[in-house]
Amino acid sequence: MTREELAKIAAEGADKINVRRLVREQAEKLAPQTGYRKQVLVCGGTGCTSSHSLKVIEQLEASLKELEIDDVLIVKTGCFGLCALGPIMIVYPEGAFYPHMTPEHVKTVAEKHLVPGGEPVKDLLFQETVKEDGTIMPFAEVPFYKHQMRIALRNCGVIAAEDIREAIAAGDYSALAKVLFEMTPDEVIAEVKKAGLRGRGGAGFPTGVKWQSCKDAKGDVKYICCNADEGDPGAFMDRSVLEGDPNTVLEAMTIAGYVVNAHQGFIYVRAEYPIAVDRLNIAIAQARELGLLGKNILGSGFDFDIEIRLGAGAFVCGEETALMESIEGKRGEPRPRPPFSAQSGVYRKPTVLNNVETWASINPILTKGADWFASIGTAKSHGTKVFALGGKINNVGLVEVPMGTTLRTIIYDIGGGIPNGKKFKAAQTGGPSGGCIPAKYLDVGMDFDNLVAIGSMMGSGGLIVMDEDTCMVDIAKFYLEFTADESCGKCIPCRVGTKRLLELLQKICDGKGEPDDLVKVKEIAQHMKTSSLCALGQSAPNPILSTMEHFEDEYWAHIYEKRCPAGVCKALLNYYIQPDKCRGCTLCARNCPAKAISGTVKEPHVIDTTKCIKCGLCMSNCRFGAIIKR
């Protein structure tokens, strides 16, 4: 393929993409140019697929065939972001947003909306997209999307993820063409440095500096790597990019290969991401077929190819040196640093390693300009950040916001607040390596430096929201259980330290804690931070230290009062029946497996705490809210 042929493909697909990108009023004018009367986009990401979106697509195909409709295009996309509403289906040019789709709903939409002259089925629409006058508002006005700015996710939910021609029409590979024919390697590095792009994998190291270091390193053989080993609990940012727009990663890695004079790339992705792996394989095969990977790319004389390496799910392989050991076929254990990967990486050759989200930001920087990217965000953290929003939040999903956006905006304006009117208590960022952010920091801007200053970190972008019913000691224990299990065991501070910390937290949650235990926790944490070989061990104490700092009263309640204020730690709980609310219906007594509840019909009952096994069945069966735990 030549540069001219690439431009031709982009032009041919542009009208079809524009219908989806533009607001409804503009799209209606463009719709006839696409050759299709309507386009129906169905999310094919992991979240919606697990909710049976493939059955939705099958039913849609069957319904269109039955109705003899041949001018409606079905597009299987990546993630739209609002995972809580899956499976999601969107009909263009109207932009009609249908959540929680089922095969039965699809039949209704096909018969009433997709037929010629049809209208959106208002009862099935996502009601936040419907104005008071019944018209459909553009996505830009919907609360979930209004505060977002999509750069890394720009094509997710917009293009057919398994069609490279749609990716090209949406702008992928345009930066590669520009770089190969209009820019020198030094000019590319200068642009990335000027943009201020920092690695989105967690540490926030300047990307341009890393590329420069690898370019300057001596050696005829160099490598480009993508870290897609996304192991943080609740994180799915990288997975969604790979599922929705894999070509943006392939393009950026090829650009980096040109910059540092590397000819081979590796994408290290966990095998638990089958959809992402399949789409990467499809994208690589299509890119090779079009001459966008392999020999003499776009007729430039530059050669570069990419291979996939599957990870077996070890969390430590998200650490760059352990990842490279695994790529080489060895056990995934970290290496001492220095030397750093830019000098000695894969097969001990100079290597550039960035994560998926970092790679996804390269095309916009080089096509829209460094000044544009640098104008977004804060003084030291430019651009946007993708967060996987989960936990006690109404709008569970994927969000991308400018750096510096406050936690309050993310949780309440985008996330829709806490379910059931509960109060916000804390948010965990950075996964097992991060910390818990209390309510007093709701208005702190979310960027690299601010999060470190308040005892947390950006990490790869997991954002777990906790409400008033969360026990912070239990949360710290949860993350310690994870890191203790995932420690590779190579160094003693991490191997032993995580076990000892977990034992102390378990002791506290079991009601056997002593004041000296918190002193021991701090001592072990300090040794781990200064002595562990890699970031897993160095950062493992962070969730405990941050919860001890911001929620010290909960630790004291567990230790001194033998009480869990949130009513979570089972060993510290007792169930009680409130006499004024009990109606004596006997339902609790009849369902108690320990026969710990006694009383007569229509009289208040009593729980014998010495017999109670604290299973909670009595509370879940009580119809009058008479049973409490404390």
Disulfide bonds with the S-S distance in Angstrom:
none
